Amino acid sequence: MEERLSRAIQLRKEKKVEEARELMLALYADYPSNAQVNYHCAWVHDLLGLEREAIPFYEKAVQTGLSGEDLQGALLGMGSTYRCIGEYQKAHDTFQQAIALFPARHEFRVFLAITWYNLGQPAKAMELLLNSLVETSNDEGVIAYRNAIQFYADKLDETW
């Protein structure tokens, strides 16, 4: 199995995504409960624009024991894919789970902010983005105004 999985990953990296998909689906037929197989099946389906087909693979990958960077990738892919197909609450829940598991990874906050926007919560989206910006930026201007940006992050509609 490992050799076939490595080959499929290599094909994906070489942009031979349809070939990678065929190999991944054959692997899935042999190993339907393998977390890695499900994760990489989801990934190739996403790359091909087959978001709805990717979702069950993401869900099963997360449920069957991914960890570390693979779990991070699966949660990001799954949440992003839910958002792309309009399943905003599922995207929200996925990104919240990811933030709880990986609080130092700001990409989940950025995608959650996009989802907040889709859920009609632009103020929450901006607050999350602004706070993430000040926590991660090395830009001198952002650093110089960090306190002000943080102060205004949850007061965007207020005037004085």
For each residue, the residues with C-beta under 8 A, 3 or more apart:
1: 4 5 27 30 31 34 37
2: 5 6
3: 6 7
4: 1 7 8 23 26 27
5: 1 2 8 9 27 36 37 40
6: 2 3 9 10
7: 3 4 10 11 23
8: 4 5 11 12 20 23 24 27 40 44
9: 5 6 12 13 20 40
10: 6 7 13 14
11: 7 8 14 16 17 19 20 23
12: 8 9 15 16 17 20 40 43 44 47
13: 9 10
14: 10 11
15: 12
16: 11 12 19 20
17: 11 12 20 21 44 47 48
18: 21 22 48
19: 11 16 22 23
20: 8 9 11 12 16 17 23 24 44
21: 17 18 24 25 41 44 45 48
22: 18 19 25 26
23: 4 7 8 11 19 20 26 27
24: 8 20 21 27 28 37 40 41 44
25: 21 22 28 29 41
26: 4 22 23 29 30
27: 1 4 5 8 23 24 30 31 34 37 40 41
28: 24 25 31 32 37 38 41 57
29: 25 26 32
30: 1 26 27
31: 1 27 28 34 37
32: 28 29 37 38
33: 60 64
34: 1 27 31 37 38 64
35: 38 39 60 61 64 65 66 70
36: 5 39 40 61 66 70
37: 1 5 24 27 28 31 32 34 40 41
38: 28 32 34 35 41 42 57 58 60 61 64
39: 35 36 42 43 57 58 61 66 70 73 74
40: 5 8 9 12 24 27 36 37 43 44
41: 21 24 25 27 28 37 38 44 45 54 57
42: 38 39 45 46 54 55 57 58 61 74 77 78 81
43: 12 39 40 46 47 54 73 77
44: 8 12 17 20 21 24 40 41 47 48
45: 21 41 42 48 50 51 53 54 57
46: 42 43 49 50 51 54 77 81
47: 12 17 43 44
48: 17 18 21 44 45
49: 46
50: 45 46 53 54
51: 45 46 54 55 81 84 85
52: 55 85
53: 45 50 56 57
54: 41 42 43 45 46 50 51 57 58 77 81
55: 42 51 52 58 59 78 81 82 85
56: 53 59 60
57: 28 38 39 41 42 45 53 54 60 61
58: 38 39 42 54 55 61 62 74 77 78 81
59: 55 56 62 63 78
60: 33 35 38 56 57 63 64
61: 35 36 38 39 42 57 58 64 66 70 74
62: 58 59 66 71 74 75 78
63: 59 60
64: 33 34 35 38 60 61
65: 35
66: 35 36 39 61 62 70 71 74
67: 70 71
68: 71 72
69: 72 73
70: 35 36 39 61 66 67 73 74
71: 62 66 67 68 74 75 101
72: 68 69 75 76 98 102 105
73: 39 43 69 70 76 77
74: 39 42 58 61 62 66 70 71 77 78
75: 62 71 72 78 79 94 95 97 98 101 102 108
76: 72 73 79 80 98 107 108 111
77: 42 43 46 54 58 73 74 80 81
78: 42 55 58 59 62 74 75 81 82 94
79: 75 76 82 83 90 91 94 95 98 108 111 112 115
80: 76 77 83 84 91 111
81: 42 46 51 54 55 58 77 78 84 85
82: 55 78 79 85 87 88 90 91 94
83: 79 80 86 87 88 91 111 114 115 118
84: 51 80 81
85: 51 52 55 81 82
86: 83
87: 82 83 90 91
88: 82 83 91 92 115 118 119
89: 92 93 119
90: 79 82 87 93 94
91: 79 80 82 83 87 88 94 95 111 115 118
92: 88 89 95 96 112 115 116 119
93: 89 90 96 97
94: 75 78 79 82 90 91 97 98
95: 75 79 91 92 98 99 108 109 111 112 115
96: 92 93 99 100 112
97: 75 93 94 100 101
98: 72 75 76 79 94 95 101 102 105 108
99: 95 96 102 103 105 108 109 112
100: 96 97 103
101: 71 75 97 98
102: 72 75 98 99 105 108
103: 99 100
104:
105: 72 98 99 102 108
106: 109 110 132 135 136
107: 76 110 111
108: 75 76 79 95 98 99 102 105 111 112
109: 95 99 106 112 113 128 129 131 132
110: 106 107 113 114 128 129 132
111: 76 79 80 83 91 95 107 108 114 115
112: 79 92 95 96 99 108 109 115 116 128
113: 109 110 116 117 124 125 126 128 129 132
114: 83 110 111 117 118 125
115: 79 83 88 91 92 95 111 112 118 119 125
116: 92 112 113 119 121 122 124 125 128
117: 113 114 120 121 122 125
118: 83 88 91 114 115
119: 88 89 92 115 116
120: 117
121: 116 117 124 125
122: 116 117 125 126
123: 126 127 154 156 157
124: 113 116 121 127 128
125: 113 114 115 116 117 121 122 128 129
126: 113 122 123 129 130 153 156
127: 123 124 130 131 153 154 156
128: 109 110 112 113 116 124 125 131 132
129: 109 110 113 125 126 132 133
130: 126 127 133 134 149 150 152 153
131: 109 127 128 134 135 150 153
132: 106 109 110 113 128 129 135 136
133: 129 130 136 137 142 149
134: 130 131 137 142 146 149 150
135: 106 131 132
136: 106 132 133
137: 133 134 142 143
138: 143
139: 142 143
140: 143 144
141: 144 145
142: 133 134 137 139 145 146 149
143: 137 138 139 140 146
144: 140 141
145: 141 142 148 149
146: 134 142 143 149 150
147: 150 151
148: 145 151 152
149: 130 133 134 142 145 146 152 153
150: 130 131 134 146 147 153
151: 147 148 155
152: 130 148 149 155 156
153: 126 127 130 131 149 150 156
154: 123 127
155: 151 152 158
156: 123 126 127 152 153
157: 123
158: 155
159:
160:
